[in-house]
Amino acid sequence: MRLKTIWTIPAMTVAERLRRTREAAWRSLAHHLPRSLAYWSFIDTGVRHIKGNEVVPEVKYTDILQRIGQPREPVTKEW
């Protein structure tokens, strides 16, 4: 959502405007990251949200995106 749109919608509370403004700032910052940093951030995020019993090539990107917004399960190591 554009910054102008965020601040011109009349029914939005100030708290919601600030939350959306903060989110827009993070997205803008992420878009300007160097490609190598964005790549490794993507890899690191994916690794943190793949479960221990999953085969890496079979995990769908959309599944990882859904997990990012949820609380993480405790990690259990099976040796």
N, CA, C and O atoms as a CHARMM CRD file, in Angstrom:
* protein
*
  316
    1    1 MET  N      0.85100  -1.16000   0.00000 PROA 1      0.00000
    2    1 MET  CA     0.00000   0.00000   0.00000 PROA 1      0.00000
    3    1 MET  C      0.90500   1.23300   0.00000 PROA 1      0.00000
    4    1 MET  O      1.90200   1.27700   0.72100 PROA 1      0.00000
    5    2 ARG  N      0.56100   2.21100  -0.79400 PROA 2      0.00000
    6    2 ARG  CA     1.35400   3.43100  -0.87800 PROA 2      0.00000
    7    2 ARG  C      1.15700   4.29300   0.36300 PROA 2      0.00000
    8    2 ARG  O      0.10200   4.27100   0.99800 PROA 2      0.00000
    9    3 LEU  N      2.19400   5.04900   0.68900 PROA 3      0.00000
   10    3 LEU  CA     2.15600   5.89400   1.87700 PROA 3      0.00000
   11    3 LEU  C      1.02100   6.91300   1.80500 PROA 3      0.00000
   12    3 LEU  O      0.34800   7.17200   2.80300 PROA 3      0.00000
   13    4 LYS  N      0.81300   7.48200   0.63300 PROA 4      0.00000
   14    4 LYS  CA    -0.26700   8.46000   0.47100 PROA 4      0.00000
   15    4 LYS  C     -1.62800   7.81800   0.75100 PROA 4      0.00000
   16    4 LYS  O     -2.49300   8.42900   1.37800 PROA 4      0.00000
   17    5 THR  N     -1.80600   6.60300   0.29000 PROA 5      0.00000
   18    5 THR  CA    -3.06300   5.88700   0.51600 PROA 5      0.00000
   19    5 THR  C     -3.27000   5.60900   1.99500 PROA 5      0.00000
   20    5 THR  O     -4.37700   5.75700   2.51300 PROA 5      0.00000
   21    6 ILE  N     -2.19300   5.20200   2.67700 PROA 6      0.00000
   22    6 ILE  CA    -2.29400   4.89700   4.11000 PROA 6      0.00000
   23    6 ILE  C     -2.80600   6.10300   4.88900 PROA 6      0.00000
   24    6 ILE  O     -3.65400   5.96200   5.77100 PROA 6      0.00000
   25    7 TRP  N     -2.30000   7.27100   4.56800 PROA 7      0.00000
   26    7 TRP  CA    -2.62700   8.46100   5.35600 PROA 7      0.00000
   27    7 TRP  C     -3.85400   9.21000   4.86000 PROA 7      0.00000
   28    7 TRP  O     -4.22700  10.21400   5.46600 PROA 7      0.00000
   29    8 THR  N     -4.50300   8.76400   3.77400 PROA 8      0.00000
   30    8 THR  CA    -5.70900   9.44700   3.29900 PROA 8      0.00000
   31    8 THR  C     -6.98700   8.63700   3.49700 PROA 8      0.00000
   32    8 THR  O     -8.07400   9.15600   3.24500 PROA 8      0.00000
   33    9 ILE  N     -6.89600   7.39900   3.93300 PROA 9      0.00000
   34    9 ILE  CA    -8.10200   6.61600   4.20100 PROA 9      0.00000
   35    9 ILE  C     -8.72700   7.14500   5.49400 PROA 9      0.00000
   36    9 ILE  O     -8.08900   7.07800   6.54500 PROA 9      0.00000
   37   10 PRO  N     -9.94700   7.66600   5.44700 PROA 10     0.00000
   38   10 PRO  CA   -10.52000   8.33100   6.61700 PROA 10     0.00000
   39   10 PRO  C    -10.91300   7.39400   7.76100 PROA 10     0.00000
   40   10 PRO  O    -10.91400   7.82400   8.91400 PROA 10     0.00000
   41   11 ALA  N    -11.24000   6.15500   7.49000 PROA 11     0.00000
   42   11 ALA  CA   -11.76300   5.27400   8.53600 PROA 11     0.00000
   43   11 ALA  C    -10.67000   4.57000   9.33400 PROA 11     0.00000
   44   11 ALA  O    -10.98400   3.77500  10.22000 PROA 11     0.00000
   45   12 MET  N     -9.41600   4.83500   9.05200 PROA 12     0.00000
   46   12 MET  CA    -8.31800   4.13500   9.70200 PROA 12     0.00000
   47   12 MET  C     -7.87200   4.85700  10.98500 PROA 12     0.00000
   48   12 MET  O     -7.79500   6.08500  11.01400 PROA 12     0.00000
   49   13 THR  N     -7.58600   4.10100  12.02200 PROA 13     0.00000
   50   13 THR  CA    -7.10400   4.69700  13.26500 PROA 13     0.00000
   51   13 THR  C     -5.63800   5.10400  13.10300 PROA 13     0.00000
   52   13 THR  O     -4.95600   4.64200  12.18800 PROA 13     0.00000
   53   14 VAL  N     -5.16400   5.96400  13.99100 PROA 14     0.00000
   54   14 VAL  CA    -3.77100   6.40500  13.93900 PROA 14     0.00000
   55   14 VAL  C     -2.83200   5.22100  14.18500 PROA 14     0.00000
   56   14 VAL  O     -1.78100   5.12100  13.55100 PROA 14     0.00000
   57   15 ALA  N     -3.20300   4.33800  15.08900 PROA 15     0.00000
   58   15 ALA  CA    -2.38300   3.16200  15.36600 PROA 15     0.00000
   59   15 ALA  C     -2.24300   2.29400  14.11400 PROA 15     0.00000
   60   15 ALA  O     -1.15500   1.79900  13.82000 PROA 15     0.00000
   61   16 GLU  N     -3.33500   2.11000  13.38400 PROA 16     0.00000
   62   16 GLU  CA    -3.29400   1.32100  12.15000 PROA 16     0.00000
   63   16 GLU  C     -2.45800   2.02400  11.09100 PROA 16     0.00000
   64   16 GLU  O     -1.71300   1.36900  10.36200 PROA 16     0.00000
   65   17 ARG  N     -2.56600   3.32800  10.99500 PROA 17     0.00000
   66   17 ARG  CA    -1.74700   4.09400  10.03600 PROA 17     0.00000
   67   17 ARG  C     -0.26700   3.92600  10.34500 PROA 17     0.00000
   68   17 ARG  O      0.54100   3.72700   9.43800 PROA 17     0.00000
   69   18 LEU  N      0.08700   4.00700  11.62300 PROA 18     0.00000
   70   18 LEU  CA     1.48700   3.85300  12.01200 PROA 18     0.00000
   71   18 LEU  C      1.98700   2.43100  11.74200 PROA 18     0.00000
   72   18 LEU  O      3.11800   2.24300  11.29500 PROA 18     0.00000
   73   19 ARG  N      1.14800   1.43600  12.01100 PROA 19     0.00000
   74   19 ARG  CA     1.53300   0.04500  11.74100 PROA 19     0.00000
   75   19 ARG  C      1.77800  -0.16600  10.25900 PROA 19     0.00000
   76   19 ARG  O      2.77000  -0.78300   9.87000 PROA 19     0.00000
   77   20 ARG  N      0.87900   0.34200   9.43300 PROA 20     0.00000
   78   20 ARG  CA     1.02900   0.18100   7.98400 PROA 20     0.00000
   79   20 ARG  C      2.20900   0.98600   7.43900 PROA 20     0.00000
   80   20 ARG  O      2.87800   0.55000   6.50300 PROA 20     0.00000
   81   21 THR  N      2.46000   2.14400   8.01600 PROA 21     0.00000
   82   21 THR  CA     3.61100   2.94400   7.59800 PROA 21     0.00000
   83   21 THR  C      4.90700   2.20900   7.93000 PROA 21     0.00000
   84   21 THR  O      5.83200   2.17200   7.11800 PROA 21     0.00000
   85   22 ARG  N      4.96900   1.62900   9.11800 PROA 22     0.00000
   86   22 ARG  CA     6.15100   0.85800   9.52300 PROA 22     0.00000
   87   22 ARG  C      6.35600  -0.33700   8.58400 PROA 22     0.00000
   88   22 ARG  O      7.48100  -0.61900   8.17100 PROA 22     0.00000
   89   23 GLU  N      5.28100  -1.02500   8.25500 PROA 23     0.00000
   90   23 GLU  CA     5.36300  -2.16700   7.33800 PROA 23     0.00000
   91   23 GLU  C      5.84000  -1.72700   5.95500 PROA 23     0.00000
   92   23 GLU  O      6.65800  -2.41200   5.34200 PROA 23     0.00000
   93   24 ALA  N      5.34900  -0.61100   5.46100 PROA 24     0.00000
   94   24 ALA  CA     5.77600  -0.09800   4.16100 PROA 24     0.00000
   95   24 ALA  C      7.25800   0.27300   4.17800 PROA 24     0.00000
   96   24 ALA  O      7.96100   0.06500   3.19000 PROA 24     0.00000
   97   25 ALA  N      7.72800   0.81300   5.28300 PROA 25     0.00000
   98   25 ALA  CA     9.15000   1.16700   5.40600 PROA 25     0.00000
   99   25 ALA  C     10.01600  -0.08800   5.37100 PROA 25     0.00000
  100   25 ALA  O     11.05000  -0.10200   4.70200 PROA 25     0.00000
  101   26 TRP  N      9.60900  -1.15000   6.08500 PROA 26     0.00000
  102   26 TRP  CA    10.37400  -2.39800   6.06200 PROA 26     0.00000
  103   26 TRP  C     10.41700  -3.00100   4.66700 PROA 26     0.00000
  104   26 TRP  O     11.46000  -3.48200   4.22600 PROA 26     0.00000
  105   27 ARG  N      9.27500  -2.97400   3.96500 PROA 27     0.00000
  106   27 ARG  CA     9.24400  -3.51100   2.59300 PROA 27     0.00000
  107   27 ARG  C     10.15900  -2.73200   1.67900 PROA 27     0.00000
  108   27 ARG  O     10.87700  -3.31600   0.86800 PROA 27     0.00000
  109   28 SER  N     10.14000  -1.41100   1.80500 PROA 28     0.00000
  110   28 SER  CA    11.00200  -0.56800   0.98000 PROA 28     0.00000
  111   28 SER  C     12.47200  -0.85500   1.26700 PROA 28     0.00000
  112   28 SER  O     13.28200  -0.95500   0.34500 PROA 28     0.00000
  113   29 LEU  N     12.81100  -0.98600   2.53700 PROA 29     0.00000
  114   29 LEU  CA    14.18000  -1.29600   2.91300 PROA 29     0.00000
  115   29 LEU  C     14.59600  -2.66300   2.35800 PROA 29     0.00000
  116   29 LEU  O     15.69400  -2.80400   1.81900 PROA 29     0.00000
  117   30 ALA  N     13.73600  -3.65400   2.48500 PROA 30     0.00000
  118   30 ALA  CA    14.04800  -5.00100   1.98600 PROA 30     0.00000
  119   30 ALA  C     14.25800  -4.98900   0.47500 PROA 30     0.00000
  120   30 ALA  O     15.09600  -5.73000  -0.04000 PROA 30     0.00000
  121   31 HSD  N     13.51700  -4.16900  -0.22600 PROA 31     0.00000
  122   31 HSD  CA    13.64300  -4.09100  -1.68600 PROA 31     0.00000
  123   31 HSD  C     15.00100  -3.53500  -2.10100 PROA 31     0.00000
  124   31 HSD  O     15.47000  -3.82800  -3.20100 PROA 31     0.00000
  125   32 HSD  N     15.63100  -2.75300  -1.26000 PROA 32     0.00000
  126   32 HSD  CA    16.90600  -2.12600  -1.60100 PROA 32     0.00000
  127   32 HSD  C     18.11800  -2.87000  -1.04600 PROA 32     0.00000
  128   32 HSD  O     19.24000  -2.37400  -1.14200 PROA 32     0.00000
  129   33 LEU  N     17.91000  -4.04700  -0.46900 PROA 33     0.00000
  130   33 LEU  CA    19.04300  -4.83000   0.03600 PROA 33     0.00000
  131   33 LEU  C     19.91600  -5.29600  -1.13200 PROA 33     0.00000
  132   33 LEU  O     19.40500  -5.54900  -2.22300 PROA 33     0.00000
  133   34 PRO  N     21.21000  -5.40900  -0.91300 PROA 34     0.00000
  134   34 PRO  CA    22.06600  -6.00200  -1.94300 PROA 34     0.00000
  135   34 PRO  C     21.59800  -7.42600  -2.24500 PROA 34     0.00000
  136   34 PRO  O     21.12500  -8.12300  -1.34700 PROA 34     0.00000
  137   35 ARG  N     21.72400  -7.85500  -3.47600 PROA 35     0.00000
  138   35 ARG  CA    21.20900  -9.16000  -3.89000 PROA 35     0.00000
  139   35 ARG  C     21.79000 -10.30400  -3.07300 PROA 35     0.00000
  140   35 ARG  O     21.06400 -11.23800  -2.73300 PROA 35     0.00000
  141   36 SER  N     23.06900 -10.25800  -2.75200 PROA 36     0.00000
  142   36 SER  CA    23.66700 -11.36400  -1.99200 PROA 36     0.00000
  143   36 SER  C     23.07000 -11.43200  -0.58500 PROA 36     0.00000
  144   36 SER  O     22.83300 -12.52600  -0.07200 PROA 36     0.00000
  145   37 LEU  N     22.82500 -10.28700   0.04300 PROA 37     0.00000
  146   37 LEU  CA    22.21400 -10.27500   1.37300 PROA 37     0.00000
  147   37 LEU  C     20.76700 -10.76200   1.30700 PROA 37     0.00000
  148   37 LEU  O     20.32900 -11.51200   2.17900 PROA 37     0.00000
  149   38 ALA  N     20.03000 -10.34900   0.29700 PROA 38     0.00000
  150   38 ALA  CA    18.64200 -10.80500   0.13500 PROA 38     0.00000
  151   38 ALA  C     18.59900 -12.31500  -0.09200 PROA 38     0.00000
  152   38 ALA  O     17.73000 -13.00200   0.44500 PROA 38     0.00000
  153   39 TYR  N     19.53900 -12.83000  -0.88900 PROA 39     0.00000
  154   39 TYR  CA    19.60000 -14.27100  -1.16100 PROA 39     0.00000
  155   39 TYR  C     19.83200 -15.05200   0.12500 PROA 39     0.00000
  156   39 TYR  O     19.10700 -16.00700   0.40600 PROA 39     0.00000
  157   40 TRP  N     20.83900 -14.65600   0.91600 PROA 40     0.00000
  158   40 TRP  CA    21.16200 -15.40100   2.12500 PROA 40     0.00000
  159   40 TRP  C     20.08800 -15.23000   3.19600 PROA 40     0.00000
  160   40 TRP  O     19.87500 -16.13400   4.00400 PROA 40     0.00000
  161   41 SER  N     19.42800 -14.11200   3.21300 PROA 41     0.00000
  162   41 SER  CA    18.31100 -13.92100   4.13000 PROA 41     0.00000
  163   41 SER  C     17.16800 -14.87500   3.77200 PROA 41     0.00000
  164   41 SER  O     16.53200 -15.45900   4.64900 PROA 41     0.00000
  165   42 PHE  N     16.92300 -15.01900   2.48200 PROA 42     0.00000
  166   42 PHE  CA    15.89100 -15.94300   1.98700 PROA 42     0.00000
  167   42 PHE  C     16.23500 -17.38000   2.38000 PROA 42     0.00000
  168   42 PHE  O     15.37800 -18.11400   2.87100 PROA 42     0.00000
  169   43 ILE  N     17.48200 -17.77700   2.16500 PROA 43     0.00000
  170   43 ILE  CA    17.92100 -19.13000   2.50300 PROA 43     0.00000
  171   43 ILE  C     17.79800 -19.36700   4.00900 PROA 43     0.00000
  172   43 ILE  O     17.27700 -20.39900   4.43500 PROA 43     0.00000
  173   44 ASP  N     18.27200 -18.42100   4.81000 PROA 44     0.00000
  174   44 ASP  CA    18.23700 -18.55900   6.26800 PROA 44     0.00000
  175   44 ASP  C     16.80300 -18.66600   6.78500 PROA 44     0.00000
  176   44 ASP  O     16.51800 -19.48700   7.65700 PROA 44     0.00000
  177   45 THR  N     15.91900 -17.85500   6.26200 PROA 45     0.00000
  178   45 THR  CA    14.51700 -17.89200   6.68800 PROA 45     0.00000
  179   45 THR  C     13.88000 -19.22400   6.32700 PROA 45     0.00000
  180   45 THR  O     13.13600 -19.79600   7.12500 PROA 45     0.00000
  181   46 GLY  N     14.16500 -19.71700   5.13600 PROA 46     0.00000
  182   46 GLY  CA    13.62700 -21.00800   4.72800 PROA 46     0.00000
  183   46 GLY  C     14.11100 -22.13500   5.62200 PROA 46     0.00000
  184   46 GLY  O     13.32900 -22.99900   6.02000 PROA 46     0.00000
  185   47 VAL  N     15.39300 -22.12900   5.93600 PROA 47     0.00000
  186   47 VAL  CA    15.97700 -23.17400   6.78300 PROA 47     0.00000
  187   47 VAL  C     15.35900 -23.16800   8.17200 PROA 47     0.00000
  188   47 VAL  O     15.09700 -24.22700   8.74300 PROA 47     0.00000
  189   48 ARG  N     15.12600 -21.98200   8.71800 PROA 48     0.00000
  190   48 ARG  CA    14.55300 -21.90000  10.06600 PROA 48     0.00000
  191   48 ARG  C     13.12400 -22.41500  10.13100 PROA 48     0.00000
  192   48 ARG  O     12.65400 -22.78000  11.20900 PROA 48     0.00000
  193   49 HSD  N     12.42300 -22.45100   9.00300 PROA 49     0.00000
  194   49 HSD  CA    11.01400 -22.84600   9.02900 PROA 49     0.00000
  195   49 HSD  C     10.74300 -24.19400   8.37400 PROA 49     0.00000
  196   49 HSD  O      9.58400 -24.57300   8.20600 PROA 49     0.00000
  197   50 ILE  N     11.78600 -24.91900   8.00500 PROA 50     0.00000
  198   50 ILE  CA    11.61400 -26.27900   7.50100 PROA 50     0.00000
  199   50 ILE  C     11.67500 -27.21900   8.70100 PROA 50     0.00000
  200   50 ILE  O     12.57500 -27.12500   9.53500 PROA 50     0.00000
  201   51 LYS  N     10.72200 -28.10800   8.77100 PROA 51     0.00000
  202   51 LYS  CA    10.66000 -29.04500   9.89700 PROA 51     0.00000
  203   51 LYS  C     11.72500 -30.12600   9.72900 PROA 51     0.00000
  204   51 LYS  O     12.16700 -30.41900   8.61800 PROA 51     0.00000
  205   52 GLY  N     12.11900 -30.70000  10.83900 PROA 52     0.00000
  206   52 GLY  CA    13.19900 -31.66900  10.83900 PROA 52     0.00000
  207   52 GLY  C     12.94000 -32.93000  10.04200 PROA 52     0.00000
  208   52 GLY  O     13.88800 -33.57800   9.59700 PROA 52     0.00000
  209   53 ASN  N     11.68900 -33.29400   9.85200 PROA 53     0.00000
  210   53 ASN  CA    11.37300 -34.53700   9.15600 PROA 53     0.00000
  211   53 ASN  C     11.00600 -34.31300   7.68200 PROA 53     0.00000
  212   53 ASN  O     10.55100 -35.24700   7.02100 PROA 53     0.00000
  213   54 GLU  N     11.19000 -33.11000   7.16100 PROA 54     0.00000
  214   54 GLU  CA    10.82200 -32.81200   5.77600 PROA 54     0.00000
  215   54 GLU  C     12.01900 -32.93900   4.83900 PROA 54     0.00000
  216   54 GLU  O     13.16000 -32.67700   5.21900 PROA 54     0.00000
  217   55 VAL  N     11.73200 -33.34400   3.61800 PROA 55     0.00000
  218   55 VAL  CA    12.75700 -33.40900   2.58000 PROA 55     0.00000
  219   55 VAL  C     12.81200 -32.04000   1.92500 PROA 55     0.00000
  220   55 VAL  O     11.80300 -31.55500   1.41300 PROA 55     0.00000
  221   56 VAL  N     13.98100 -31.41200   1.93700 PROA 56     0.00000
  222   56 VAL  CA    14.12100 -30.01300   1.52000 PROA 56     0.00000
  223   56 VAL  C     13.55000 -29.72100   0.13100 PROA 56     0.00000
  224   56 VAL  O     12.77700 -28.77200   0.00600 PROA 56     0.00000
  225   57 PRO  N     13.88300 -30.47900  -0.92200 PROA 57     0.00000
  226   57 PRO  CA    13.34100 -30.12500  -2.24800 PROA 57     0.00000
  227   57 PRO  C     11.82400 -30.26400  -2.37300 PROA 57     0.00000
  228   57 PRO  O     11.22600 -29.72000  -3.30100 PROA 57     0.00000
  229   58 GLU  N     11.20300 -30.98900  -1.44400 PROA 58     0.00000
  230   58 GLU  CA     9.76000 -31.21400  -1.52600 PROA 58     0.00000
  231   58 GLU  C      8.93600 -30.17300  -0.77800 PROA 58     0.00000
  232   58 GLU  O      7.71300 -30.14200  -0.91300 PROA 58     0.00000
  233   59 VAL  N      9.58800 -29.32500   0.00600 PROA 59     0.00000
  234   59 VAL  CA     8.86800 -28.30900   0.77300 PROA 59     0.00000
  235   59 VAL  C      8.49400 -27.16500  -0.16000 PROA 59     0.00000
  236   59 VAL  O      9.34300 -26.64200  -0.88200 PROA 59     0.00000
  237   60 LYS  N      7.23000 -26.77900  -0.14300 PROA 60     0.00000
  238   60 LYS  CA     6.75800 -25.69800  -1.01400 PROA 60     0.00000
  239   60 LYS  C      7.02000 -24.33900  -0.37600 PROA 60     0.00000
  240   60 LYS  O      6.92300 -24.16900   0.84000 PROA 60     0.00000
  241   61 TYR  N      7.35200 -23.39000  -1.22200 PROA 61     0.00000
  242   61 TYR  CA     7.61600 -22.02900  -0.77100 PROA 61     0.00000
  243   61 TYR  C      6.40700 -21.44700  -0.04900 PROA 61     0.00000
  244   61 TYR  O      6.56700 -20.73600   0.94300 PROA 61     0.00000
  245   62 THR  N      5.20600 -21.73700  -0.52800 PROA 62     0.00000
  246   62 THR  CA     3.99800 -21.20300   0.10700 PROA 62     0.00000
  247   62 THR  C      3.80900 -21.76900   1.51300 PROA 62     0.00000
  248   62 THR  O      3.29200 -21.08000   2.39300 PROA 62     0.00000
  249   63 ASP  N      4.22500 -23.02400   1.73200 PROA 63     0.00000
  250   63 ASP  CA     4.14900 -23.60100   3.07900 PROA 63     0.00000
  251   63 ASP  C      5.07500 -22.86100   4.03200 PROA 63     0.00000
  252   63 ASP  O      4.70600 -22.58100   5.17300 PROA 63     0.00000
  253   64 ILE  N      6.28000 -22.54500   3.56300 PROA 64     0.00000
  254   64 ILE  CA     7.23100 -21.80700   4.39800 PROA 64     0.00000
  255   64 ILE  C      6.68600 -20.41800   4.71600 PROA 64     0.00000
  256   64 ILE  O      6.81000 -19.95900   5.85200 PROA 64     0.00000
  257   65 LEU  N      6.08900 -19.74400   3.74300 PROA 65     0.00000
  258   65 LEU  CA     5.52600 -18.41300   3.98000 PROA 65     0.00000
  259   65 LEU  C      4.42300 -18.45600   5.04400 PROA 65     0.00000
  260   65 LEU  O      4.32900 -17.55200   5.87400 PROA 65     0.00000
  261   66 GLN  N      3.60400 -19.48600   5.02000 PROA 66     0.00000
  262   66 GLN  CA     2.55500 -19.61500   6.03200 PROA 66     0.00000
  263   66 GLN  C      3.14400 -19.82500   7.41100 PROA 66     0.00000
  264   66 GLN  O      2.61900 -19.30200   8.39300 PROA 66     0.00000
  265   67 ARG  N      4.22300 -20.58000   7.50100 PROA 67     0.00000
  266   67 ARG  CA     4.84700 -20.86300   8.79600 PROA 67     0.00000
  267   67 ARG  C      5.52800 -19.63500   9.38800 PROA 67     0.00000
  268   67 ARG  O      5.60400 -19.50000  10.60900 PROA 67     0.00000
  269   68 ILE  N      6.01700 -18.75300   8.54900 PROA 68     0.00000
  270   68 ILE  CA     6.73800 -17.57700   9.03400 PROA 68     0.00000
  271   68 ILE  C      5.85300 -16.74800   9.96500 PROA 68     0.00000
  272   68 ILE  O      6.34300 -16.20400  10.95400 PROA 68     0.00000
  273   69 GLY  N      4.57800 -16.64700   9.66800 PROA 69     0.00000
  274   69 GLY  CA     3.66800 -15.84500  10.47400 PROA 69     0.00000
  275   69 GLY  C      3.14900 -16.53900  11.71900 PROA 69     0.00000
  276   69 GLY  O      2.42000 -15.93100  12.50300 PROA 69     0.00000
  277   70 GLN  N      3.50800 -17.79200  11.91600 PROA 70     0.00000
  278   70 GLN  CA     3.00200 -18.54900  13.05900 PROA 70     0.00000
  279   70 GLN  C      4.11300 -18.72000  14.09500 PROA 70     0.00000
  280   70 GLN  O      5.29500 -18.65000  13.75700 PROA 70     0.00000
  281   71 PRO  N      3.73700 -18.94500  15.35800 PROA 71     0.00000
  282   71 PRO  CA     4.75800 -19.23100  16.37300 PROA 71     0.00000
  283   71 PRO  C      5.50900 -20.51500  16.00800 PROA 71     0.00000
  284   71 PRO  O      4.91800 -21.47200  15.50700 PROA 71     0.00000
  285   72 ARG  N      6.79600 -20.52000  16.26300 PROA 72     0.00000
  286   72 ARG  CA     7.61000 -21.68000  15.91700 PROA 72     0.00000
  287   72 ARG  C      7.43100 -22.80000  16.93100 PROA 72     0.00000
  288   72 ARG  O      7.25100 -22.56400  18.12600 PROA 72     0.00000
  289   73 GLU  N      7.48500 -24.01800  16.42100 PROA 73     0.00000
  290   73 GLU  CA     7.43600 -25.18700  17.28000 PROA 73     0.00000
  291   73 GLU  C      8.82000 -25.39900  17.87800 PROA 73     0.00000
  292   73 GLU  O      9.82400 -25.07400  17.24300 PROA 73     0.00000
  293   74 PRO  N      8.88600 -25.94300  19.09900 PROA 74     0.00000
  294   74 PRO  CA    10.21600 -26.20700  19.67100 PROA 74     0.00000
  295   74 PRO  C     10.97700 -27.22700  18.83700 PROA 74     0.00000
  296   74 PRO  O     10.39500 -28.17600  18.31100 PROA 74     0.00000
  297   75 VAL  N     12.26200 -27.02500  18.72300 PROA 75     0.00000
  298   75 VAL  CA    13.10300 -27.92300  17.93300 PROA 75     0.00000
  299   75 VAL  C     13.46500 -29.12500  18.78900 PROA 75     0.00000
  300   75 VAL  O     13.94700 -28.98800  19.91400 PROA 75     0.00000
  301   76 THR  N     13.22000 -30.31300  18.23000 PROA 76     0.00000
  302   76 THR  CA    13.61300 -31.54000  18.92200 PROA 76     0.00000
  303   76 THR  C     14.62600 -32.24500  18.03800 PROA 76     0.00000
  304   76 THR  O     14.38300 -32.46700  16.85100 PROA 76     0.00000
  305   77 LYS  N     15.74300 -32.58900  18.61400 PROA 77     0.00000
  306   77 LYS  CA    16.79000 -33.26200  17.85800 PROA 77     0.00000
  307   77 LYS  C     16.63800 -34.77100  17.99800 PROA 77     0.00000
  308   77 LYS  O     16.50800 -35.30400  19.10100 PROA 77     0.00000
  309   78 GLU  N     16.65700 -35.43300  16.87200 PROA 78     0.00000
  310   78 GLU  CA    16.55500 -36.88900  16.85300 PROA 78     0.00000
  311   78 GLU  C     17.88100 -37.42800  16.36600 PROA 78     0.00000
  312   78 GLU  O     18.19900 -37.31600  15.18200 PROA 78     0.00000
  313   79 TRP  N     18.65300 -38.00600  17.25500 PROA 79     0.00000
  314   79 TRP  CA    19.97300 -38.50900  16.87400 PROA 79     0.00000
  315   79 TRP  C     19.91800 -39.97200  16.66500 PROA 79     0.00000
  316   79 TRP  O     20.93200 -40.58800  16.33800 PROA 79     0.00000
